[in-house]
């Protein structure tokens, strides 16, 4: 009987000790949480014991803290990108708007009919540039929404490529450019979206027209079950181009800063290619810049 009483007292003592210990740990965790709530700290919750549920409670709280910090980091990054977006758009839109204002004043003051028609043509070109910029921004915004989907079907990439290249015939000739075309006669089919594929090619060609110099090559090949479109152009200042960054939104090489471009063209092409399960990359070899788009052949 005495032994039973002693054992019972020992058990009660142990339980009281554990209860006080757990109470102390919970109070410690509460104090640490209060500190974290009032201070911007990267510290995690610590405890003197892993017994019972204390270790599990600590680990779960720390996991929530890590997730919350990661979400805050992503939020701050988005805020930074939004601020950068406003800055870039303000810069890009201000240029044609300032130009429009100047040409409108010239148009009002001009007495010569030929000059008036020339100013009207320039004003129309500036308005078209603004429309293109706003359309690119709208498209890019849609593509950054994960819920936005494009319908995929069988596409003849040869036909779409040739039609798109020919649509820029006047742009080529006005710049004195005769692109070198190497396009397979064999019809090549991919799983894609005709409108999206046309937009990809248009944006790549616009980039060529804006930055290209003298030599331009367009190749379409079927290699090992893959359709490979390669558009290359000679550039004047290759040192100003970072091939690893050309698909970043708003990235523009220094030589293009004064032109009416949002810097979203290749970013949009990148997003569209990815949504069609393709691959797109850029490379710079000496003074030849290339964009290479790859799709799986059907």
C-alpha positions as CSV (number, residue, x, y, z in Angstrom):
1,X,0.0,0.0,0.0
2,X,2.8,2.4,0.9
3,X,4.5,1.6,-2.4
4,X,1.3,2.4,-4.3
5,X,1.0,5.7,-2.5
6,X,4.6,6.6,-3.3
7,X,4.2,5.7,-7.0
8,X,1.0,7.8,-7.1
9,X,2.8,10.7,-5.6
10,X,5.6,10.4,-8.0
11,X,3.2,10.3,-11.0
12,X,1.3,13.3,-9.6
13,X,4.6,15.1,-9.2
14,X,5.7,14.3,-12.8
15,X,2.3,15.4,-14.1
16,X,2.5,18.7,-12.2
17,X,6.1,19.2,-13.5
18,X,5.0,18.5,-17.1
19,X,2.0,20.7,-16.8
20,X,4.1,23.6,-15.5
21,X,6.7,23.0,-18.1
22,X,4.2,22.9,-20.9
23,X,2.6,26.1,-19.5
24,X,6.0,27.7,-19.5
25,X,6.6,26.7,-23.1
26,X,3.2,27.9,-24.3
27,X,3.8,31.2,-22.5
28,X,7.2,31.5,-24.1
29,X,5.7,30.8,-27.6
30,X,3.0,33.5,-26.9
31,X,5.6,36.0,-25.9
32,X,7.6,35.3,-29.0
33,X,4.5,35.7,-31.2
34,X,3.7,39.0,-29.5
35,X,7.3,40.2,-30.3
36,X,6.9,39.1,-33.9
37,X,3.6,40.9,-34.2
38,X,5.1,44.1,-33.0
39,X,8.5,43.9,-34.8
40,X,9.6,43.2,-38.3
41,X,11.8,40.3,-37.6
42,X,12.8,37.1,-39.5
43,X,13.2,35.1,-36.3
44,X,11.3,31.8,-35.9
45,X,9.6,30.4,-32.8
46,X,11.9,28.3,-30.5
47,X,11.1,26.0,-27.6
48,X,13.0,24.1,-24.9
49,X,11.3,20.9,-25.5
50,X,9.7,18.8,-28.2
51,X,7.6,16.8,-25.8
52,X,3.9,16.3,-26.4
53,X,2.4,18.7,-28.8
54,X,4.8,21.5,-28.1
55,X,7.2,20.5,-30.9
56,X,4.3,20.1,-33.4
57,X,2.8,23.4,-32.4
58,X,6.1,25.2,-32.8
59,X,6.8,23.6,-36.2
60,X,3.3,24.5,-37.5
61,X,3.6,28.1,-36.3
62,X,7.1,28.3,-38.0
63,X,5.7,26.9,-41.2
64,X,2.9,29.5,-41.2
65,X,5.5,32.3,-40.5
66,X,7.6,31.1,-43.5
67,X,4.5,31.1,-45.8
68,X,3.4,34.5,-44.6
69,X,6.9,35.9,-45.2
70,X,7.0,34.4,-48.6
71,X,3.6,35.9,-49.5
72,X,4.8,39.3,-48.2
73,X,7.9,39.0,-50.3
74,X,5.8,38.2,-53.4
75,X,3.4,41.0,-52.6
76,X,6.3,43.5,-52.3
77,X,7.8,42.2,-55.5
78,X,4.4,42.8,-57.3
79,X,4.2,46.3,-55.8
80,X,7.7,47.0,-57.1
81,X,6.7,45.6,-60.6
82,X,3.6,47.8,-60.6
83,X,5.6,50.9,-59.8
84,X,8.1,50.0,-62.5
85,X,5.2,49.4,-64.9
86,X,3.8,52.9,-64.2
87,X,7.2,54.5,-64.7
88,X,7.9,52.7,-68.0
89,X,4.4,53.4,-69.4
90,X,4.7,57.0,-68.4
91,X,8.0,57.3,-70.3
92,X,6.7,55.3,-73.3
93,X,3.4,57.1,-73.7
94,X,4.8,60.6,-73.0
95,X,7.0,60.5,-76.1
96,X,4.3,60.1,-78.8
97,X,1.9,62.4,-76.8
98,X,4.5,65.2,-76.7
99,X,5.2,64.6,-80.4
100,X,1.4,64.8,-81.1
101,X,1.1,68.1,-79.3
102,X,3.9,69.5,-81.3
103,X,2.6,68.4,-84.7
104,X,-0.9,69.6,-83.9
105,X,0.5,73.1,-83.3
106,X,2.4,72.9,-86.5
107,X,-0.8,71.8,-88.3
108,X,-2.7,74.8,-86.9
109,X,0.0,77.3,-87.8
110,X,0.7,75.9,-91.3
111,X,-0.5,77.7,-94.4
112,X,1.0,75.2,-96.9
113,X,-1.4,72.4,-97.9
114,X,1.4,69.9,-98.5
115,X,2.8,70.5,-95.1
116,X,-0.6,70.1,-93.6
117,X,-1.0,66.7,-95.2
118,X,2.5,65.7,-94.0
119,X,1.7,66.7,-90.5
120,X,-1.7,64.8,-90.6
121,X,0.2,61.7,-91.8
122,X,2.7,62.0,-88.9
123,X,-0.1,62.6,-86.4
124,X,-2.0,59.5,-87.6
125,X,1.3,57.4,-87.3
126,X,1.7,58.6,-83.7
127,X,-1.9,57.7,-82.9
128,X,-1.4,54.3,-84.4
129,X,1.7,53.8,-82.3
130,X,-0.3,54.7,-79.1
131,X,-3.0,52.2,-80.1
132,X,-0.4,49.5,-80.6
133,X,1.2,50.2,-77.3
134,X,-2.1,50.1,-75.4
135,X,-3.1,46.9,-77.2
136,X,0.2,45.3,-76.2
137,X,-0.4,46.3,-72.6
138,X,-3.9,44.9,-72.7
139,X,-2.7,41.6,-74.2
140,X,0.2,41.2,-71.7
141,X,-2.2,41.8,-68.8
142,X,-4.5,39.1,-70.1
143,X,-1.7,36.7,-70.5
144,X,-0.4,37.2,-66.9
145,X,-3.8,36.0,-65.7
146,X,-3.5,32.3,-65.0
147,X,-7.2,31.8,-65.8
148,X,-6.8,33.0,-69.4
149,X,-6.7,30.1,-71.8
150,X,-6.2,29.9,-75.6
151,X,-7.8,27.1,-77.6
152,X,-5.4,24.8,-79.4
153,X,-5.9,23.1,-82.7
154,X,-3.9,21.8,-85.6
155,X,-2.0,24.7,-87.4
156,X,-0.1,24.9,-90.6
157,X,2.9,27.0,-89.5
158,X,4.3,27.3,-93.0
159,X,1.1,29.1,-94.3
160,X,0.8,31.4,-91.2
161,X,4.5,32.3,-91.4
162,X,4.5,33.1,-95.2
163,X,1.3,35.2,-94.9
164,X,2.7,37.1,-91.9
165,X,6.0,37.8,-93.5
166,X,4.3,39.0,-96.7
167,X,2.1,41.4,-94.7
168,X,5.3,43.3,-93.8
169,X,6.4,43.6,-97.4
170,X,5.9,47.4,-97.5
171,X,7.8,47.7,-94.2
172,X,10.7,45.7,-95.6
173,X,10.9,47.7,-98.8
174,X,10.6,51.1,-97.1
175,X,13.8,50.1,-95.1
176,X,15.6,48.7,-98.1
177,X,15.6,45.3,-96.5
178,X,15.3,42.0,-98.5
179,X,15.0,39.2,-96.0
180,X,16.5,35.8,-96.7
181,X,13.8,33.2,-96.5
182,X,14.5,29.5,-96.0
183,X,11.1,27.9,-95.5
184,X,10.4,24.2,-96.1
185,X,7.9,23.4,-98.9
186,X,6.6,20.4,-96.9
187,X,3.6,21.5,-94.8
188,X,4.5,21.5,-91.1
189,X,1.7,21.1,-88.5
190,X,1.8,21.9,-84.8
191,X,-0.7,22.1,-82.0
192,X,-1.3,25.8,-81.6
193,X,-3.7,28.7,-82.0
194,X,-3.6,30.5,-85.4
195,X,-4.2,34.0,-84.0
196,X,-1.7,33.4,-81.2
197,X,0.9,32.0,-83.6
198,X,0.4,34.9,-86.0
199,X,0.9,37.3,-83.0
200,X,4.1,35.6,-82.0
201,X,5.5,35.9,-85.5
202,X,4.3,39.5,-85.8
203,X,6.0,40.5,-82.6
204,X,9.3,38.9,-83.6
205,X,9.2,40.6,-87.0
206,X,8.4,44.0,-85.3
207,X,11.4,43.5,-83.1
208,X,13.5,42.7,-86.2
209,X,12.2,45.8,-88.0
210,X,12.9,48.0,-85.0
211,X,16.3,46.7,-84.2
212,X,17.5,44.9,-87.4
213,X,20.2,46.2,-89.6
214,X,21.0,45.1,-93.2
215,X,20.9,41.3,-92.9
216,X,17.8,39.4,-91.9
217,X,17.2,35.7,-92.1
218,X,14.0,33.7,-91.6
219,X,14.3,29.9,-91.4
220,X,11.7,27.2,-90.8
221,X,12.9,23.6,-90.5
222,X,11.6,20.2,-89.3
223,X,14.4,18.6,-87.3
224,X,14.0,15.4,-85.3
225,X,10.2,15.8,-85.0
226,X,10.4,19.4,-84.0
227,X,9.4,22.5,-85.9
228,X,12.1,25.2,-85.5
229,X,11.5,28.8,-86.5
230,X,14.6,30.9,-86.4
231,X,14.5,34.7,-87.1
232,X,17.9,36.4,-87.2
233,X,19.0,39.9,-87.8
234,X,22.2,41.9,-87.7
235,X,22.4,44.5,-85.0
236,X,24.6,47.6,-84.8
237,X,25.4,47.5,-81.1
238,X,25.5,43.9,-79.9
239,X,27.1,45.0,-76.6
240,X,23.8,46.8,-75.7
241,X,21.7,43.6,-76.0
242,X,21.4,41.1,-73.2
243,X,20.0,37.9,-74.8
244,X,19.1,36.5,-71.4
245,X,16.7,39.3,-70.7
246,X,15.0,40.1,-74.0
247,X,11.8,38.3,-72.9
248,X,11.5,40.3,-69.7
249,X,8.6,42.7,-69.7
250,X,9.7,46.3,-70.5
251,X,13.2,45.2,-71.3
252,X,14.6,47.4,-74.1
253,X,18.1,47.8,-75.3
254,X,19.5,51.3,-75.0
255,X,19.4,52.0,-78.8
256,X,15.6,51.6,-78.7
257,X,14.9,54.0,-75.8
258,X,13.7,56.8,-78.0
259,X,11.3,54.7,-80.0
260,X,7.6,54.2,-79.5
261,X,7.7,50.8,-78.0
262,X,6.5,49.3,-74.7
263,X,9.2,46.7,-74.6
264,X,6.4,44.1,-74.3
265,X,6.5,42.5,-77.7
266,X,8.9,39.6,-77.0
267,X,7.4,39.1,-73.6
268,X,4.0,38.6,-75.2
269,X,5.6,36.2,-77.7
270,X,7.1,34.3,-74.9
271,X,3.8,33.9,-73.0
272,X,1.9,32.8,-76.1
273,X,4.5,30.3,-77.1
274,X,4.5,28.8,-73.6
275,X,0.7,28.5,-73.7
276,X,1.0,26.6,-76.9
277,X,3.4,24.2,-75.2
278,X,6.4,25.4,-77.3
279,X,9.8,26.8,-76.4
280,X,11.3,30.2,-77.2
281,X,14.8,31.5,-76.6
282,X,17.2,34.1,-77.9
283,X,20.9,34.0,-78.7
284,X,23.5,36.5,-79.7
285,X,26.5,35.4,-81.8
286,X,28.9,38.3,-82.6
287,X,26.5,40.9,-84.3
288,X,23.7,38.4,-85.2
289,X,20.7,38.3,-82.8
290,X,18.3,35.4,-83.2
291,X,15.0,34.4,-81.7
292,X,14.4,30.6,-81.9
293,X,10.9,29.2,-81.5
294,X,10.4,25.4,-81.2
295,X,7.2,23.3,-81.4
296,X,6.6,19.6,-81.5
297,X,5.5,18.4,-84.9
298,X,2.1,16.7,-85.3
